[in-house]
Amino acid sequence: MAQLMEDHTLMSPESISFTPALSGALPDEVPPKLKGRRRLLQSLQRMSSSPSLAKMGRAPSSTYRGGQASLSCVSLNPTTTTYGHSHSSSYASQSSAGFSTAPTSVVSSPGGDMRFFNSKSRIRIVDQEITKTRVISSASVPVPVELRYGSVGATLASAPQIHEDFQDYFSIPVVKPKVRPRRVNFDFWGEMPNEIKVQIFQYLMPKEIIRCSSVSKTWHKMCFDGQLWIKLDTSGFYTDITSESLVKIMTWAGPFVRDLNLRGCVQMRERWQMDSQKITDVCRNLEYFSIEDCRIDRTTVHCFLLRNPRLVHINLSRLSTLNNSAMKIIAQGCPQLEHLNVSWCQNIDTKGLQKIVESCPKLKELWAGEIKGFNNHEFLLELFSRNTLERLFASHCVDLDDESLEILMHGKEPEIDVLTGRTVVPPRNFRHLSFDRCSALTDQSLKTLAHNVPRLVGLQIDQCAQLTDDALTGILESTPYLTHLNMEELDKVTNSTLQNIAKAPCAKSLEHLSISYCENVGDTGMLPVIRNCRKLKSIMMDNTRISDLVLTEAAAQVRHRNRKRIVGNTSGKPEVGLKMVVYDCQNVNWTGVREVLSRNAEFYRLPHESTAPTYPCEIISLKCFYGYQPTVEEHTKRVLRGDLARASMLERKWAEYMVATEEAGAQGVGQRRRRRRARDAAMVHADEEEGGARGGRRRARSGGCIVM
């Protein structure tokens, strides 16, 4: 047996095949003897499989038989022995230090096809009888487990407690974790409920929804779902959308559309003649309908009005094709009407509007700019008796005279109080009145508003040239909720009217004041208004006699607002609190503009936080002389984004430039030096206005090419 192990005798590949017994002669073919490099590698492989290496803790090679169970034992064991199935031939593993710890070979174990068998190893043919006797000999009897060096059995035999723990560990049944089955090819968008898809698409703009419709057929169907087009407002993209897309949206989403705004859609002019019947058939649930400045024929408009009885808001302004027949249809079919706009409709007059006033008891807003027939006393008496209007816009109605306005406010032959001399009539519900460019109105008719419109919020009397200070005295005293007052181009209005505004009850609520082109108004009237009207948000004072004192006072008032804030602005991004228009004012100089810019970029310290500076919460947005305006706009941009340091630098450089420019114009000694200093200051200011110098150096300047 020892001689057999020394020669590393192996069976031929045919003897390892799946046969019931080792019967049959071995093949006579002997593999050729290796030479050179291959022989050297085979020798090294033999040396690595020596049994003496097992004591050093290294696993022997599984190609040849070592001291323990090896491939040689598997090869020499017969498939059928007197002991039954033999399991002593197991593969040596690296984890068990070359010793067999568990039976791994069975009757059907492969022979020559095993990956551990080297087909090029030298085979020594022996007699079959010798093989049988030696297979059954002690070579097939393994060494006891407890005597093997470094084996698990020896460790367990020496420590019984470990042996029990080892058995307990392996006796625990293995529980496989439950693996949740995963959906195959899960379609996230397809499995999503339709309601969630609609909610997602509602975050998109109409123009973006139309672009998404070209993704796929599913998206196309979803993009034209009626639930997405409950409000169809084309005012933001009417120049980009085609008439075919508009018709498609209205036909697909027609029953769902509640708000239809086709303002300015002139591209629909030809489509109305072809598809008007189809569109009006599906759009039957409209509540808000606007076709302002839309080239649409009269028949289509009548179809829309007849098939939508729930209309609440109708805007038909700038449609010259309409006449009083459309007003008659509205009066008969739209009893829920609250808002009507027929401004600049040349063929509509107050006779058609009278039918609407009589049939629509909920009417609150009437826009009738440039409508003829406002001297119709029957129409005005109907408005007086109904007393439901809250907004009346009668701009540029040349027929509206003093008698008509008195009937609208007092009716005919009202009762007069003997003590006060006022008419005894119920107060009017008007909140907004617009009589701008009604040239026939005088102080006598406008005085009828005093003590009759206590809820008045907005009043527009622009370009009523005959009005004086007496017309507004009684109105200002009896309108405590007035917030908007427009009186542009009133040449006869003086500073006394502005002083009355500063003393009136409406001073606490006034937010917007426009006195443009009131050439008799100056600092005497505007300074009290700036001081007392603390909620002012916009002041239009162009082409007046105000000076830098008004700008300085406005900057001080905004500074006072910022200091009055309980919580300061720590984000560094203020908001525009006051808009001022002061261009074409001869007395406004760059010093007043600089005062506004300086206050806008000023840090504050709140009273309750004396150590922590804060950014301004409100600033002034100024529109001034066109030569100063670029610097003002750049300064405002820097302040709004919180860059107060660069804004202050721009204001300082601009001031140096303005001073140098004024000095350069002076005569006397040093005129050339002053001009040179003015040029240098202008260059520095230009660099700072364009974003500041790069790398601490001023940009090089030259005369440039004449052509460029």
Number of C-alpha atoms within 10 A of each C-alpha: 10 8 8 12 15 8 11 17 18 22 19 21 16 15 21 20 18 15 13 10 12 21 9 9 10 16 11 8 9 11 12 9 10 14 10 7 9 12 12 12 13 16 11 11 14 14 14 16 20 15 17 14 15 19 11 9 13 16 21 26 23 20 19 25 22 25 18 23 24 23 23 21 22 23 22 22 23 22 21 14 13 8 7 9 14 18 15 21 24 21 23 24 15 13 9 15 19 24 27 20 17 12 12 13 16 14 14 10 15 13 18 19 13 11 10 14 17 12 14 12 16 19 17 14 16 14 9 15 10 9 17 15 10 16 20 16 11 11 19 18 13 14 14 9 17 15 12 15 15 17 17 15 17 15 17 17 14 11 11 11 11 13 16 11 12 12 12 10 10 9 9 8 7 7 6 6 6 6 6 6 6 7 7 6 6 9 9 7 10 10 8 10 9 12 9 11 14 16 12 11 17 15 11 13 11 21 14 12 19 16 11 16 16 13 9 10 10 11 14 16 13 19 25 19 17 20 18 22 23 17 17 19 16 19 12 11 13 19 12 10 15 12 18 11 11 18 19 13 20 22 19 18 20 25 18 20 24 20 19 21 20 20 21 18 24 15 18 19 14 14 14 20 13 10 15 19 14 14 21 21 15 17 21 22 17 24 18 21 21 20 20 21 17 19 20 24 17 15 16 17 18 17 17 20 24 17 18 20 19 18 25 19 20 22 20 23 23 18 23 17 15 22 16 16 13 19 21 17 16 27 21 16 18 22 18 19 26 19 19 22 20 24 22 19 21 18 14 25 20 20 17 19 21 20 19 22 21 14 18 18 16 16 24 19 20 20 21 25 22 23 24 21 16 22 19 16 18 14 22 21 19 16 19 19 10 14 19 18 22 17 20 18 20 22 22 22 22 19 18 22 17 18 14 20 22 18 22 22 27 21 20 13 8 13 13 12 10 8 6 7 9 15 18 12 13 12 15 21 17 22 18 20 19 20 23 22 19 23 20 16 24 17 15 14 19 21 18 22 23 19 18 23 21 20 19 24 20 20 19 20 23 24 20 23 19 16 24 17 16 15 21 19 17 17 23 22 17 20 22 19 19 25 20 20 18 20 21 23 19 23 18 15 24 18 17 15 19 21 16 20 24 23 16 20 17 21 24 19 17 26 19 19 19 20 23 21 21 22 20 15 24 19 16 16 21 24 20 18 23 22 15 17 20 17 17 23 16 19 18 20 25 23 19 23 21 24 18 21 17 23 24 18 19 22 24 17 17 24 20 12 17 23 18 12 13 11 13 20 17 14 12 17 17 18 15 15 17 20 17 18 19 27 19 16 20 14 14 21 14 17 15 19 23 20 19 24 26 16 18 28 25 17 12 18 16 18 12 9 12 9 9 12 14 20 22 31 25 19 26 23 20 21 19 21 19 11 9 16 15 14 19 24 15 17 24 23 12 19 26 21 13 19 16 22 12 18 25 20 17 27 24 16 20 23 17 18 22 18 15 20 19 12 17 19 12 12 10 7 8 11 14 12 12 19 18 14 19 22 16 15 21 19 18 20 23 19 18 21 23 11 12 18 14 9 7 7 9 13 14 6 7 6 5 7 6 5 4 4
